Amino acid sequence: MSVGFRKSLLGFNCEDVMSYIESSHKAFSKKEKEFKEKIDELDGVIKNVNAELENIKSAKAEVEAELKSYTDKREEIERLSQNIGKLYLVAQSNAQAIMKNSDKSRTLAENEIERNLGSINEAHIALDELKERVLKTSNDFIGQVEELISSLNDTKDIIEQNSRSSKEHAEEFASLYNQIVK
């Protein structure tokens, strides 16, 4: 930038030099203020991204707790299944022992078998309902995980974009600074 200073007895005119220095200072102050505002804005974006990351971590913890709950339920289902198998074997054994007795015992055996089969059917119905709930919960869990992954990808893209923008602004500032200093 070429500046025309008027000459005076001892060199350049002091008023011209002081005026130039003052206008340069104002321009630099204005640019500095703009850059500080941009930095504050980017800090706000970073805080928002960090808050979203904390929310994602919290959601992950909730999903992990829910997964543990499902695992516990699965173990309970397996235990119930084993008990039902044992009940079935007991019912079958009782039925055979009753059939070996007299005709009188036969009627009692038929009643016992019906009760045991009813229990098995009720257990079967309960297992079917539990299976449906586990499948629904599993599908809900998968949906939540997919949402979390999508949210993480969006957050990553925003951070990368902000990082690039910050680097570009820093390079612009350095370029302006170098131009001014020269």
NULUM-458331 format. One record per residue (C-alpha): residue number from 1; residue in one letter; z, x, y. Coordinates in steps of 0.001 Angstrom, whole numbers, always signed. Each point is the difference from the previous one (the first is absolute). Layout:
N
<pt><num>NUM</num><residu>A</residu><w>Z</w><u>X</u><v>Y</v></pt>
...
END
This chain:
182
<pt><num>1</num><residu>M</residu><w>+0</w><u>+0</u><v>+0</v></pt>
<pt><num>2</num><residu>S</residu><w>-962</w><u>+1549</u><v>+3284</v></pt>
<pt><num>3</num><residu>V</residu><w>+2293</w><u>-684</u><v>+2924</v></pt>
<pt><num>4</num><residu>G</residu><w>-963</w><u>+836</u><v>+3568</v></pt>
<pt><num>5</num><residu>F</residu><w>+2973</w><u>+1396</u><v>+1840</v></pt>
<pt><num>6</num><residu>R</residu><w>-320</w><u>+624</u><v>+3692</v></pt>
<pt><num>7</num><residu>K</residu><w>+658</w><u>+3569</u><v>+1004</v></pt>
<pt><num>8</num><residu>S</residu><w>+2756</w><u>+962</u><v>+2347</v></pt>
<pt><num>9</num><residu>L</residu><w>+1211</w><u>+3144</u><v>+1586</v></pt>
<pt><num>10</num><residu>L</residu><w>+1987</w><u>+1167</u><v>-3071</v></pt>
<pt><num>11</num><residu>G</residu><w>-2270</w><u>-1395</u><v>-2740</v></pt>
<pt><num>12</num><residu>F</residu><w>-472</w><u>-3621</u><v>-981</v></pt>
<pt><num>13</num><residu>N</residu><w>+1350</w><u>-2911</u><v>+1981</v></pt>
<pt><num>14</num><residu>C</residu><w>+3489</w><u>-817</u><v>-1372</v></pt>
<pt><num>15</num><residu>E</residu><w>-404</w><u>-3747</u><v>+478</v></pt>
<pt><num>16</num><residu>D</residu><w>-3183</w><u>+2</u><v>-2107</v></pt>
<pt><num>17</num><residu>V</residu><w>+1660</w><u>+2029</u><v>-2744</v></pt>
<pt><num>18</num><residu>M</residu><w>+3133</w><u>-2171</u><v>+42</v></pt>
<pt><num>19</num><residu>S</residu><w>-2097</w><u>-3187</u><v>-15</v></pt>
<pt><num>20</num><residu>Y</residu><w>-2005</w><u>+1294</u><v>-2959</v></pt>
<pt><num>21</num><residu>I</residu><w>+3160</w><u>+977</u><v>-1887</v></pt>
<pt><num>22</num><residu>E</residu><w>+1561</w><u>-3408</u><v>+706</v></pt>
<pt><num>23</num><residu>S</residu><w>-3086</w><u>-1959</u><v>-1141</v></pt>
<pt><num>24</num><residu>S</residu><w>-230</w><u>+2169</u><v>-3140</v></pt>
<pt><num>25</num><residu>H</residu><w>+3669</w><u>-601</u><v>-675</v></pt>
<pt><num>26</num><residu>K</residu><w>-464</w><u>-3787</u><v>+333</v></pt>
<pt><num>27</num><residu>A</residu><w>-2990</w><u>+59</u><v>-2371</v></pt>
<pt><num>28</num><residu>F</residu><w>+1929</w><u>+2069</u><v>-2539</v></pt>
<pt><num>29</num><residu>S</residu><w>+3047</w><u>-2279</u><v>+325</v></pt>
<pt><num>30</num><residu>K</residu><w>-2172</w><u>-3053</u><v>-579</v></pt>
<pt><num>31</num><residu>K</residu><w>-1555</w><u>+1549</u><v>-3128</v></pt>
<pt><num>32</num><residu>E</residu><w>+3435</w><u>+1084</u><v>-1228</v></pt>
<pt><num>33</num><residu>K</residu><w>+1302</w><u>-3556</u><v>+464</v></pt>
<pt><num>34</num><residu>E</residu><w>-3004</w><u>-1420</u><v>-1931</v></pt>
<pt><num>35</num><residu>F</residu><w>+593</w><u>+2438</u><v>-2848</v></pt>
<pt><num>36</num><residu>K</residu><w>+3742</w><u>-789</u><v>-87</v></pt>
<pt><num>37</num><residu>E</residu><w>-807</w><u>-3726</u><v>-163</v></pt>
<pt><num>38</num><residu>K</residu><w>-2428</w><u>+622</u><v>-2859</v></pt>
<pt><num>39</num><residu>I</residu><w>+2655</w><u>+2090</u><v>-1794</v></pt>
<pt><num>40</num><residu>D</residu><w>+2566</w><u>-2797</u><v>+480</v></pt>
<pt><num>41</num><residu>E</residu><w>-2524</w><u>-2520</u><v>-1343</v></pt>
<pt><num>42</num><residu>L</residu><w>-680</w><u>+2172</u><v>-3055</v></pt>
<pt><num>43</num><residu>D</residu><w>+3760</w><u>+468</u><v>-526</v></pt>
<pt><num>44</num><residu>G</residu><w>+314</w><u>-3805</u><v>-37</v></pt>
<pt><num>45</num><residu>V</residu><w>-2758</w><u>-245</u><v>-2608</v></pt>
<pt><num>46</num><residu>I</residu><w>+1734</w><u>+2653</u><v>-2107</v></pt>
<pt><num>47</num><residu>K</residu><w>+3301</w><u>-1910</u><v>+251</v></pt>
<pt><num>48</num><residu>N</residu><w>-1755</w><u>-3195</u><v>-1111</v></pt>
<pt><num>49</num><residu>V</residu><w>-1620</w><u>+1806</u><v>-2915</v></pt>
<pt><num>50</num><residu>N</residu><w>+3370</w><u>+1498</u><v>-995</v></pt>
<pt><num>51</num><residu>A</residu><w>+1598</w><u>-3461</u><v>+182</v></pt>
<pt><num>52</num><residu>E</residu><w>-2764</w><u>-1391</u><v>-2198</v></pt>
<pt><num>53</num><residu>L</residu><w>+522</w><u>+2879</u><v>-2419</v></pt>
<pt><num>54</num><residu>E</residu><w>+3716</w><u>-879</u><v>-191</v></pt>
<pt><num>55</num><residu>N</residu><w>-960</w><u>-3625</u><v>-707</v></pt>
<pt><num>56</num><residu>I</residu><w>-2290</w><u>+1193</u><v>-2778</v></pt>
<pt><num>57</num><residu>K</residu><w>+2783</w><u>+2142</u><v>-1459</v></pt>
<pt><num>58</num><residu>S</residu><w>+2317</w><u>-3011</u><v>+118</v></pt>
<pt><num>59</num><residu>A</residu><w>-2628</w><u>-2168</u><v>-1695</v></pt>
<pt><num>60</num><residu>K</residu><w>-455</w><u>+2704</u><v>-2639</v></pt>
<pt><num>61</num><residu>A</residu><w>+3745</w><u>-15</u><v>-700</v></pt>
<pt><num>62</num><residu>E</residu><w>-88</w><u>-3796</u><v>-344</v></pt>
<pt><num>63</num><residu>V</residu><w>-2953</w><u>+216</u><v>-2388</v></pt>
<pt><num>64</num><residu>E</residu><w>+1789</w><u>+2652</u><v>-2056</v></pt>
<pt><num>65</num><residu>A</residu><w>+3086</w><u>-2235</u><v>-201</v></pt>
<pt><num>66</num><residu>E</residu><w>-2167</w><u>-2918</u><v>-1061</v></pt>
<pt><num>67</num><residu>L</residu><w>-1680</w><u>+2196</u><v>-2626</v></pt>
<pt><num>68</num><residu>K</residu><w>+3435</w><u>+908</u><v>-1375</v></pt>
<pt><num>69</num><residu>S</residu><w>+815</w><u>-3696</u><v>-150</v></pt>
<pt><num>70</num><residu>Y</residu><w>-3199</w><u>-631</u><v>-1966</v></pt>
<pt><num>71</num><residu>T</residu><w>+806</w><u>+2859</u><v>-2337</v></pt>
<pt><num>72</num><residu>D</residu><w>+3468</w><u>-1451</u><v>-606</v></pt>
<pt><num>73</num><residu>K</residu><w>-1532</w><u>-3406</u><v>-686</v></pt>
<pt><num>74</num><residu>R</residu><w>-2477</w><u>+1540</u><v>-2431</v></pt>
<pt><num>75</num><residu>E</residu><w>+2862</w><u>+1674</u><v>-1877</v></pt>
<pt><num>76</num><residu>E</residu><w>+1788</w><u>-3343</u><v>-105</v></pt>
<pt><num>77</num><residu>I</residu><w>-3135</w><u>-1646</u><v>-1387</v></pt>
<pt><num>78</num><residu>E</residu><w>-244</w><u>+2656</u><v>-2711</v></pt>
<pt><num>79</num><residu>R</residu><w>+3657</w><u>-533</u><v>-907</v></pt>
<pt><num>80</num><residu>L</residu><w>-502</w><u>-3767</u><v>-128</v></pt>
<pt><num>81</num><residu>S</residu><w>-3084</w><u>+498</u><v>-2141</v></pt>
<pt><num>82</num><residu>Q</residu><w>+1987</w><u>+2085</u><v>-2481</v></pt>
<pt><num>83</num><residu>N</residu><w>+2753</w><u>-2622</u><v>-68</v></pt>
<pt><num>84</num><residu>I</residu><w>-2548</w><u>-2729</u><v>-624</v></pt>
<pt><num>85</num><residu>G</residu><w>-1411</w><u>+2035</u><v>-2877</v></pt>
<pt><num>86</num><residu>K</residu><w>+3493</w><u>+328</u><v>-1453</v></pt>
<pt><num>87</num><residu>L</residu><w>+588</w><u>-3712</u><v>+495</v></pt>
<pt><num>88</num><residu>Y</residu><w>-3219</w><u>-733</u><v>-1808</v></pt>
<pt><num>89</num><residu>L</residu><w>+1011</w><u>+2186</u><v>-2946</v></pt>
<pt><num>90</num><residu>V</residu><w>+3441</w><u>-1624</u><v>-124</v></pt>
<pt><num>91</num><residu>A</residu><w>-1563</w><u>-3461</u><v>+100</v></pt>
<pt><num>92</num><residu>Q</residu><w>-2367</w><u>+880</u><v>-2798</v></pt>
<pt><num>93</num><residu>S</residu><w>+2814</w><u>+1417</u><v>-2140</v></pt>
<pt><num>94</num><residu>N</residu><w>+2158</w><u>-3067</u><v>+585</v></pt>
<pt><num>95</num><residu>A</residu><w>-2872</w><u>-2272</u><v>-919</v></pt>
<pt><num>96</num><residu>Q</residu><w>-547</w><u>+1767</u><v>-3317</v></pt>
<pt><num>97</num><residu>A</residu><w>+3697</w><u>-100</u><v>-889</v></pt>
<pt><num>98</num><residu>I</residu><w>+188</w><u>-3683</u><v>+778</v></pt>
<pt><num>99</num><residu>M</residu><w>-3102</w><u>-770</u><v>-2094</v></pt>
<pt><num>100</num><residu>K</residu><w>+1631</w><u>+1638</u><v>-3022</v></pt>
<pt><num>101</num><residu>N</residu><w>+2857</w><u>-2478</u><v>+240</v></pt>
<pt><num>102</num><residu>S</residu><w>-301</w><u>-3598</u><v>-1019</v></pt>
<pt><num>103</num><residu>D</residu><w>-2079</w><u>-2812</u><v>+1471</v></pt>
<pt><num>104</num><residu>K</residu><w>+2969</w><u>-826</u><v>+2162</v></pt>
<pt><num>105</num><residu>S</residu><w>-137</w><u>+3448</u><v>+1576</v></pt>
<pt><num>106</num><residu>R</residu><w>-3720</w><u>-426</u><v>+447</v></pt>
<pt><num>107</num><residu>T</residu><w>+473</w><u>-2557</u><v>+2752</v></pt>
<pt><num>108</num><residu>L</residu><w>+2462</w><u>+2309</u><v>+1761</v></pt>
<pt><num>109</num><residu>A</residu><w>-2470</w><u>+2882</u><v>-324</v></pt>
<pt><num>110</num><residu>E</residu><w>-2820</w><u>-2010</u><v>+1546</v></pt>
<pt><num>111</num><residu>N</residu><w>+2244</w><u>-876</u><v>+2944</v></pt>
<pt><num>112</num><residu>E</residu><w>+978</w><u>+3656</u><v>+468</v></pt>
<pt><num>113</num><residu>I</residu><w>-3636</w><u>+1083</u><v>-117</v></pt>
<pt><num>114</num><residu>E</residu><w>-943</w><u>-2558</u><v>+2616</v></pt>
<pt><num>115</num><residu>R</residu><w>+2761</w><u>+1218</u><v>+2288</v></pt>
<pt><num>116</num><residu>N</residu><w>-1021</w><u>+3630</u><v>-459</v></pt>
<pt><num>117</num><residu>L</residu><w>-3669</w><u>-822</u><v>+581</v></pt>
<pt><num>118</num><residu>G</residu><w>+981</w><u>-1922</u><v>+3133</v></pt>
<pt><num>119</num><residu>S</residu><w>+1881</w><u>+3061</u><v>+1212</v></pt>
<pt><num>120</num><residu>I</residu><w>-2982</w><u>+2195</u><v>-767</v></pt>
<pt><num>121</num><residu>N</residu><w>-2320</w><u>-2404</u><v>+1824</v></pt>
<pt><num>122</num><residu>E</residu><w>+2333</w><u>-89</u><v>+2984</v></pt>
<pt><num>123</num><residu>A</residu><w>+174</w><u>+3785</u><v>-51</v></pt>
<pt><num>124</num><residu>H</residu><w>-3790</w><u>+146</u><v>-283</v></pt>
<pt><num>125</num><residu>I</residu><w>-386</w><u>-2340</u><v>+2973</v></pt>
<pt><num>126</num><residu>A</residu><w>+2537</w><u>+2047</u><v>+1960</v></pt>
<pt><num>127</num><residu>L</residu><w>-1865</w><u>+3196</u><v>-868</v></pt>
<pt><num>128</num><residu>D</residu><w>-3313</w><u>-1534</u><v>+1075</v></pt>
<pt><num>129</num><residu>E</residu><w>+1530</w><u>-1036</u><v>+3331</v></pt>
<pt><num>130</num><residu>L</residu><w>+1556</w><u>+3418</u><v>+436</v></pt>
<pt><num>131</num><residu>K</residu><w>-3344</w><u>+1621</u><v>-838</v></pt>
<pt><num>132</num><residu>E</residu><w>-1722</w><u>-2098</u><v>+2687</v></pt>
<pt><num>133</num><residu>R</residu><w>+2656</w><u>+935</u><v>+2569</v></pt>
<pt><num>134</num><residu>V</residu><w>-264</w><u>+3699</u><v>-905</v></pt>
<pt><num>135</num><residu>L</residu><w>-3814</w><u>-134</u><v>+298</v></pt>
<pt><num>136</num><residu>K</residu><w>+207</w><u>-1787</u><v>+3357</v></pt>
<pt><num>137</num><residu>T</residu><w>+2601</w><u>+2453</u><v>+1285</v></pt>
<pt><num>138</num><residu>S</residu><w>-2074</w><u>+2922</u><v>-1258</v></pt>
<pt><num>139</num><residu>N</residu><w>-3076</w><u>-1335</u><v>+1805</v></pt>
<pt><num>140</num><residu>D</residu><w>+2064</w><u>-499</u><v>+3182</v></pt>
<pt><num>141</num><residu>F</residu><w>+1271</w><u>+3571</u><v>-350</v></pt>
<pt><num>142</num><residu>I</residu><w>-3533</w><u>+1356</u><v>-367</v></pt>
<pt><num>143</num><residu>G</residu><w>-1066</w><u>-1948</u><v>+3089</v></pt>
<pt><num>144</num><residu>Q</residu><w>+2878</w><u>+1440</u><v>+2015</v></pt>
<pt><num>145</num><residu>V</residu><w>-791</w><u>+3536</u><v>-1161</v></pt>
<pt><num>146</num><residu>E</residu><w>-3648</w><u>-464</u><v>+996</v></pt>
<pt><num>147</num><residu>E</residu><w>+1101</w><u>-1239</u><v>+3438</v></pt>
<pt><num>148</num><residu>L</residu><w>+2257</w><u>+3037</u><v>+380</v></pt>
<pt><num>149</num><residu>I</residu><w>-2826</w><u>+2350</u><v>-983</v></pt>
<pt><num>150</num><residu>S</residu><w>-2322</w><u>-1682</u><v>+2497</v></pt>
<pt><num>151</num><residu>S</residu><w>+2654</w><u>+236</u><v>+2714</v></pt>
<pt><num>152</num><residu>L</residu><w>+555</w><u>+3704</u><v>-774</v></pt>
<pt><num>153</num><residu>N</residu><w>-3745</w><u>+649</u><v>+223</v></pt>
<pt><num>154</num><residu>D</residu><w>-205</w><u>-1840</u><v>+3356</v></pt>
<pt><num>155</num><residu>T</residu><w>+2980</w><u>+1982</u><v>+1303</v></pt>
<pt><num>156</num><residu>K</residu><w>-1556</w><u>+3260</u><v>-1161</v></pt>
<pt><num>157</num><residu>D</residu><w>-3272</w><u>-852</u><v>+1799</v></pt>
<pt><num>158</num><residu>I</residu><w>+1868</w><u>-819</u><v>+3240</v></pt>
<pt><num>159</num><residu>I</residu><w>+1975</w><u>+3245</u><v>-160</v></pt>
<pt><num>160</num><residu>E</residu><w>-3147</w><u>+2054</u><v>-660</v></pt>
<pt><num>161</num><residu>Q</residu><w>-1807</w><u>-1743</u><v>+2871</v></pt>
<pt><num>162</num><residu>N</residu><w>+2939</w><u>+571</u><v>+2369</v></pt>
<pt><num>163</num><residu>S</residu><w>+218</w><u>+3630</u><v>-1087</v></pt>
<pt><num>164</num><residu>R</residu><w>-3693</w><u>+547</u><v>+719</v></pt>
<pt><num>165</num><residu>S</residu><w>+345</w><u>-1763</u><v>+3360</v></pt>
<pt><num>166</num><residu>S</residu><w>+3029</w><u>+2119</u><v>+882</v></pt>
<pt><num>167</num><residu>K</residu><w>-1888</w><u>+3200</u><v>-876</v></pt>
<pt><num>168</num><residu>E</residu><w>-2985</w><u>-1111</u><v>+2095</v></pt>
<pt><num>169</num><residu>H</residu><w>+2265</w><u>-718</u><v>+2982</v></pt>
<pt><num>170</num><residu>A</residu><w>+1706</w><u>+3361</u><v>-418</v></pt>
<pt><num>171</num><residu>E</residu><w>-3395</w><u>+1724</u><v>-68</v></pt>
<pt><num>172</num><residu>E</residu><w>-1103</w><u>-1935</u><v>+3102</v></pt>
<pt><num>173</num><residu>F</residu><w>+3198</w><u>+963</u><v>+1770</v></pt>
<pt><num>174</num><residu>A</residu><w>-424</w><u>+3657</u><v>-995</v></pt>
<pt><num>175</num><residu>S</residu><w>-3608</w><u>-54</u><v>+1181</v></pt>
<pt><num>176</num><residu>L</residu><w>+959</w><u>-1559</u><v>+3343</v></pt>
<pt><num>177</num><residu>Y</residu><w>+2854</w><u>+2420</u><v>+378</v></pt>
<pt><num>178</num><residu>N</residu><w>-2272</w><u>+2973</u><v>-737</v></pt>
<pt><num>179</num><residu>Q</residu><w>-2533</w><u>-1290</u><v>+2516</v></pt>
<pt><num>180</num><residu>I</residu><w>+2670</w><u>-381</u><v>+2644</v></pt>
<pt><num>181</num><residu>V</residu><w>+1553</w><u>+3388</u><v>-708</v></pt>
<pt><num>182</num><residu>K</residu><w>-3368</w><u>+1790</u><v>+254</v></pt>
END
